[in-house]
Amino acid sequence: EPEVTQTPSHQVTQMGQEVILRCVPISNHLYFYWYRQILGQKVEFLVSFYNNEISEKSEIFDDQFSVERPDGSNFTLKIRSTKLEDSAMYFCASCPRALNTGELFFGEGSRLTVL
Amino acid sequence: DAKTTQPTSMDCAEGRAANLPCNHSTISGNEYVYWYRQIHSQGPQYIIHGLKNNETNEMASLIITEDRKSSTLILPHATLRDTAVYYCIVRGPNTGNQFYFGTGTSLTVIP
């Protein structure tokens, strides 16, 4: 069964460093998402991406975050200068069609620890 | 903001049906009810969704009341692997491009 894959599974970084989290969505899907979950808290929406551009973003997704689909298969989340509060699980998700009737398929997540 | 209300936690005996309720009294006519679950710290997993008719798939059944103000997710024969947080989410064409995950119901299946 096709699945969303994410790398790395765990990354430890120093505060102020740049981090890139990678995702390979399911191949025929059109909509891509990043969510995050701080330990013990809710799953929070960060950004959605369609047709090579951001379609929606939350207030969490500030200027230090960016997303890219550089080669038609990978979908990346970059955090420019990490802060301690960026420590969280980051989940990538994809959807075959608009969310009106579609369902999200999530990856297993990338755990980011900022020291 | 959340448009659904779920109990914080529930227990269910292994092999019995788990019935997870959700209230969504402000649901509008074009909004769907979705159920997801999250096992430990894994990525959320889609279970089922519906608009007004009851739905069933290999994982679960979804019963939506006639007035659509509440629904119940039924896991017919709960196993230990069904222990997870279950999220009821309401969304539709005007809800934007995201799912809002609230606090959900923490289901514990007891041997």
Interface residues (C-beta under 8 A of the other chain):
Chain A: V4 Y31 Y33 Y35 Q37 K42 V43 E44 F45 S48 Y50 S55 E56 S58 M89 F91 A93 L99 N100 T101 E103 L104 F105 F106 G107 E108 G109 R111
Chain B: Y32 Y34 Y36 Q38 S41 Q42 G43 P44 Q45 Y46 H49 Y87 R91 G92 P93 G96 N97 Q98 F99 Y100 F101 G102 T103
